[in-house]
Structure formats: structure tokens, C-alpha cells
Amino acid sequence: MEFLNTIDKKVKEGRVEGVDKVTGKGKFAAEYTVENVCYAVLVGANIPAGKITSFNLDQAKQVSGVLDILTHLHRPEVPGFATEELIKSSRFGLPIFHTDQVYFKGQPIALVIADTLEDATYSASLVEVQYAATPFRVDFDAARETVGLTEAGKERGAMAAWANAPHTVEEEYNIKSQVHNPMEMHATIAQWTANDRLVLHDKNQGVNNVQNVFANLLKIPKENIEVFSEFVGGGFGSGLRVWPHALAAILGAKQVNRPVKLMLTRPQMFAGTGYRPASWQKIKIGADASGKFQGIFHQAKNATSLYENFNDGITRVTRLIYDFENLKAEAAIVPLNLSAPTWMRGPGDCTGDFAIESAIDELSYKLGIDPVELRLKNLAIATNPETKLPWSTNFLNECVMQGAERINWSERKSQPGQLVDGDWSTGYGMAVGAWNAGRGNASAAIKMERDGTITVQTAMTDIGTGTGTGMVNIAHDTTGIPKEKIKIELGHSSLPPAPSQGGSNGLSSVSGAVVAVSLALKLKLAEFAASQNEIYKTAKEEEILLSENGLSFQKNNQHFISYADIWSKNGLTMVEVEASSGPGTERQKYSFCSSAAHFCKLKVNTKTGKVKLERMICIADGGKIVNDQAAANQMSGAAVGGIGMTLMEEQQIDTRLGGLIADDLAGYHFAVNADAPIIEVGFIGKPDPNINPTGAKGLGEVGIIGTAPAIANAIYNAIGKRFRDLPITPDKIL
Ligand code: MOS
């Protein structure tokens, strides 16, 4: 296996979108120029709960250039909001401008539209609202006490079988709410064109999803909705939903009969595009004297909103990683006067894994068994413990062993607080994580020109993971066409449909489609070539080779026919093929997971509470790695997210007034380069023979699932203090 430090090698092959992104040529949603565009600014509610009793818009309307102001009393109809049933079935979440009800502070209640952004912003500041306020609750810790737990998935075995296990750990874990904060702000440019057609430039993680959501809400054919999301400045899950502001822009454009651009401000992002909900967990784990787990009881609660339920699936991961007989899981959601949370960075599993992997570390000290050995003893390496299906492939044990070797685990002291140098104590920690490896139906097309240049197309967005670059590799490997002649087009709803990019599903879904369409291209060219050479009549995909200038049969350029020849003889301008690929019966025979082991070495300053990460190692099994550099970048980025989650990220909430505190990048701290060492990423790299034609199982989530407990466990090893609540800020360490 080769280690892929991001600084040392493979910088030769850049990202296909890299130059456009760093030179600013690639456009984010708000950067498109649309003729005759006007600007819209949202006004948020000033109270966390109650009713709007009246608006006074007189002053706001006097600002020059103001075109209109939308409220629930004045806006175009939304057919999908016509009845409560329709609202519910739309799964849109907040029915914006639909009701006088206020569910959270910052809830969009008016939209000012003006010729310029400045006029709209000023006018928005003059909107006056009267409310009838009602009591609210935003304090998760207080509210969760009032909500009872119910079963989360089927119980395995029985609690009674292990309740008196010789070694147990029973503890509670709390994680504060965290916010995605992608670099690019969410924004929508909405434009109605002739015949009720809608064009959207929108920041999201799936253009087909946006298309479907609005087709349903507006009751227009989805073919009438065109969505562009070609370059996306990060998502982390925030673009998997369609948020109220996008509908606001669409309604605004309808109202003023002009294209409308709506950009959220950073504070509006905190209350408008989801977040990882605050959570509470309780774990009881029991083991026999040899360290074999006898049972786990996992309870979890997460915050949600009052208008939409969100269950983060926190106990799901407990069913995935280890082999043990007795499992009981319970969960609850806790409605608060906050905006709706959503999936964020390894959602649910990342939260649940922190508690499980912290408890196992604690158990290792009680048992006197090394944490690495304890993991290896209990990993479910052969079969999925829940479905009992064999894993198609699972190399988590190898990830653990290679990570331990890489970090020199043998230098770790089995008792905490042994490696002390002045004010600094050094510790080692590790944890593992896994994620159900999914795959969706995806389509791709290839357009080939006379000079042999091909353009591979799919509607999938690339949110920064390098999907396009991976697609070049796959198209090159499958066809033989040199990479310089392969172009990629992504993120547009008119391209062949694909799933949203999220849940580590992107490449595992689209890679199959790229293989399928590459093979289809070979056959199509052979069809044309058959009129010149009989041998191509019956040639199979694997016998046809494409090169820079033409196709040949088998190897050594046999029966070479140039593209130029084919184009001339057949009077072609362009050759176009399209193909689809998706999961099949393999999912009845096998379970699929990606996994990773995380190791860290850090120093804790016992005078200042500062935690300094010295090394972070992440060894992952993601099946075949289609592009080393993009895959390693994704993993190291995820691990940096994990550092933020562990040491600094926390959405503070004002329990007196019901609003968010410090909802900007000055007040909400996440990890920057100075907080992170070079993340050392390694891959097992063995293709999964069953998941899809490339063997790539998908990455992303496993880069963060396990990072937080690895760090928290290392802090314990350094100073002997066990932290079960995140974030672990310096004040808590002291
Ligand atoms: Mo994600 S939470 O896989 O966008």
C-alpha cells in the first residue's frame, strides 16, 4: 500500500475542474449573469415562537427601486401548499410564506425584491412586523428530559443475557449542534421563461432532486424546470435538501415577472440550510474477561424542529461494525423552536460512532486490553451482523493493523499521563468507523467529435470530491482514449439523470454509468466501422480498442480505422451514446460497507488546555480507488471536519431570547490549516467485485466517522481525563 500525503506526490494529475475553480472562471450559483435580473433579500422573524399579527411595509416600499415585497399575505399561489396533506407529502419542510405561524427566530417571513442588492437590503431593514409571541423552547438539554425513547430497529438477542457482564461501561455522551458552513453560500437565481418554464441556477448537491421537488410543489412538468449547479463550493450535506429560500426566489420571480437572484448571508445560512442537531446518547456495553463484547444498549436523542421531524439515525452504526449477540437501540427526537436540522458530514453514524468508540476505549482500560486488539477481536469482518449477509468485501481489520503500524502504536503507553514533557502530555488514540456502501441508478452520455475528443456527461453535481476527475479516469481506462481528449460535463438537469451527490454514493453510482456508456461508445463505433471492415460486425466490447485517432481490433493496432474515416464515410458530425447502470441482485447476496481506521497522536498542554494534533492517520477501505489524489483529499478534508467537531465546533443558542449566537465565521470556530497536521491517508485499494463495474465502494463519510473518538481517546491517553461531551474546548480540559 502506498501512503498519499497530500504534499508529496501525484500533483501532476490535476482536477478537471481545478483551474476553473481556482481562477474564478467556474461559476458558483450566484455568479451567473442573467439579463434583467433583480435582487431579493429575506426578512427573518424576530421571535422564536408565535404568530405574525401584522406587517407595516410603508417605509420599506418607499425605498427607491423596490419592486415588491412578498409575505404570507401577498405572494403567488404554491399548488403544493394547497392542503396540509400536500404540504406534508411534499416533504419540503417549512412552507415558506404560507402561514402566520412563527416556528423559529430567523424564519423567513418576507422577501424584498428590488433593482439592486443594496436597495433590497436597505428596504428589508425597514420591514416592520408585529407578533403575538408564545412560549418557546430551544434548550435541548432541558427539552430532551421531557421526551420518551422508543425502539430504534429490531432488538437482537436479549438484555438479560448480558446485563451482568463481568466488564461494563455505562456512560452518557452529548454533542452540541454543528453547522455545515460550506465555502459557497447557498443562492438561487430563478427565471421564468416563456410557456411556464423555469430556469434555476442553484447551489445544491443534486440537480434532479431540485427539479423533482419544484415540479411537485409548482405542479408543472419536471421537463419544464432546468437546474444548473455546475460548480459547487462544498456541501457537507447542506445541499441535499431544497431549502425555503430557493422557493422564495421562484415566487419572487413570478411576482415581479423578472429573474430574481437571492443569496443567503452567512448568518442566514446558520438558520436556513440545516445543521447537525444537538444530541444526547447513553451507551451500555458489556464484555467478558477476554474482551469479547456480549451486548450493547444504545440510546439516542437528537433535536429537531417543530414543523418537520428529523431523525439522525444515531444508533444505526452500532449495528454495522462489531460482531456481538445482544443489541438494543432506542431513539427519540426532540422538537425545538429552531430551523430543521439535516444530514451533515457522516450524518448520524458519525454522532453514534463517537459514543460507541469512546465507550470501547474506556472498556479497553477496564479490561487491560489494548484498544487495537480489542477492536480486532470484535470486528464483524465476515458478515454484516444485522442482515447476516456476507460482506462483499470488508478490510477494516487491515485498516486497523496498517494504521497501528503507521503511527508506531507500540510507543503508546497503556496507562494515561506517562509521556510528559514540561506542560505537554502526549497521547495516542484510535477509533474505527464504517458506512453502508450504497449505489443508485445513474445515467451518462458520451458525445464524440471527429478528432476523437469525447465529452462525458451526467447530471450529477461535483461538490468538491473530484467526481469529474474520477470519471475521466474511468472513461480512459474503459475506452483507451487519452485523458487529454476527455472532457466532462456535470451538474445540469438536462444531462443524463443521476442521484444527488451525498452519503458516499456519488462515484459508486455514476462510475457504473460511465463504464456502461464507454462500452456503448465502442460498440457504436464498431457498428459504423463494420461497413469498412467485416471484423467489426461481431466484435465484442473487450476486443475493440479506442485510441487518440481511431479504433482497432484487439491489440497492436490491428484493423485500424481512423475516426476521420468513419466520420467521412458515414457523414457524421457527432457520435452520441447514452447508458444507465444501477444496483441489481448482488444486494440480495451481499452487504456492502466502506470503512476506516483513524489514529492520532497529540499533545495536550495542561496549563492552557490547548490540544495540538501531531499526527492523524486515516486508513480506509473504499474498494478500488479511482483517483488517488482526489480520494485522499476527500479523506483528509473529512478528517479536518472531524477535528473541528471534536475540538471547536458548536452552535451556541440563546436560551433567553431563542436565537442563535455567534452565527458567523468569527463566532463559530472550525478547524483551519493551523489546527490540523498533514492528514496521512492510506487506502487498502482492493476493488469490490460486486458493488459496481469499477469496484469503487465510495468515500467521504468514513473520513469523519471515527475521527472524533480517535482524538478524544488520545486526549484521555495523554492526560487521563475522559471527555464524553463535544466539543472538547480548552476550558473543559483545564
Ligand atoms: Mo453528505 S452528509 O454525504 O453530503
Residues whose N, C-alpha, C, O or C-beta is under 5 A from the ligand:
A	BS01	MOS	F236 G237 W343 M344 R345 G346 P347 Q501 G502 G503 S504
